[in-house]
C-alpha cells in the first residue's frame, strides 16, 4: 500500500499552478500508478500527493491523487479527455477529476426537521467559505417563523426555504424530488423522516445523513436522556450514505467523545450535538474533496 498523510487542499502548490484531484477505482493490474504518473508528467504536471488502497481479498485498485498543473499548458477539456482515456484503458468503475479553482462548486439541497444545530452549523460554515458547496435550498417538514434565526439567515443570503409538512400518508417526496433536481447531492441535517426506496432511486445521486451515535441501544424519542440515564461513558455521531436500509448505509465519518458522572443532561446533549455538527461537516468536506469511495456493499474507502 502506498500512502501519505492527509494534507490541506492547495498545500505545496507552486505559484502559477492549480491543484487537480483524481479519484480512481478499477480492477487491479500492473502499471496503474506508472500510467497515471506518465499521464500527468507528459502535460507538465507533478504529483505531490497520492494514496492507494488494494484490498487483500479482492483485486480492486482504489486511489486518490493530488497533482499540480498549468491550465495554459493543459486545458481543462484536454485534462478531462486524458483521464477519460486512462479510465477506458483500465476499465475503471469510477474515475473523477476535479480542479477546485476552476470547476463549479457542488450544488446541494439541505433537508432538516425541527432541530437547528446541524442546519445552522452548515450555513455558518458555508458563509465562512469552509464548505466548498453552493446551497440550492433548505427544505423542512417543520415550520420556522420568518423571525427565526435560520429563516433570517436564508433570506439575507437569498437561499429559498420550503416548508413541506409531512404526515404518515404523505411524505411530500414528489415535491422534494422536484426541488432537489439539478443538485449534485443532498444533505440530511437531522431530517427526521425516512426517505423511501422509490425516492432514492428516482433521485439517483448520493444523500448524506447524520445521526447520533447512540443507536441501536437507544432508539425512539429522547435518546440522549435514555443514554444519560443509562450512564453511558462514550457518545458519538455517525455520518453515512442513505440507503433503503434505515441508518445502515456506508459510513463516511464517525466521531466520539467521553462523558462522565460530572456531566448533566444539558452538557451531555451539548456534547452530542457538537459531535453531530462536526461529523456532518467533515463528511461533506471529505466528499467534496473526492476522499470517499464506496468499498464492497457497506463500506467506504476514505482517503
Steps between C-alpha positions, in 0.01 A plus 500: 500500500626845406383772733573853612349700783203723425595854414279805451385571148737734313787411734838528326351608167759718322398851403343517154376142509166358607408195703334202334345203679445156348295223660534159337360149536580219260598131490847462645776437250864582440592852392209715619709743706760515223242590235340755731838662566586496130168663410558787742873544432449506122290814542751673726317412821640358819346261752551628854259271689377149429318240707438145375298218650478142369297260718670178599204288390395673177694613190363856507715812483390821676699822483481872565762732353567871531709654227611843386457614144497812287164561327676690223698188411226253588154639419209370704338316206828325420543409866154339496577310179834372632343353811212357297753314285671375816163386635415311184843337483461351850122433475443725802182479705556858610728778383436857613727797450438844647676833502350683799615843382341455156206264543162611637442424865276207581137606511308355795160513665465464875208326670434562869228455759453686827856495637716786372848410622626309193316721253625828641853366538506411130368844409763669716782290354371574151493874575858481628612323181591185690272271297560484122130489408219720372173454688207472261228508767399384847200272533331425831194322634507740795370854472742775600361848548648774285675653802674169573880532480520236225234669290666839543835354393350332193313813396812713543694269268225436249463128577140374457329333796226248428266388775345165407306353792485121489260239627520120523310479174680781315875550528492768223768308314394604150520866597837447667623319191405795281678743732827302509524441126826637365688456827817291524403344832259550789577547870268388779577733790296317765206442266276274704319335212576174321553538126348216302689269269300649213625847586860382522477334158327800344762743632782266402781695667669491838320607817705560816338456841604571859375342819614467858718206595256368759343254257398221514480485881296818549232523235191716475430822683752681717797267443735738681295478819484122463878477463562750780277304735680180403832655600683453171864610494551547128281688253542563132361596160490321166472644151416256223347459157126442495381161379161325517614329821442749782819655644710221350663666199878508443666710770693810398601646837465421870599697808493415869542676834509382859235603752503440874305523822587872505285567192150631540232414248552844348877461456441147370267632228736786410790258455285269287378783277852638456615158382215484251588841357869422465441153362259615230719791392806274475306245295385767254849645474653156437239425237562828316877445512456160330621309804211250511449184295249217552672179609316168478131529593502685832847649528687802374857586424563845650839635401 
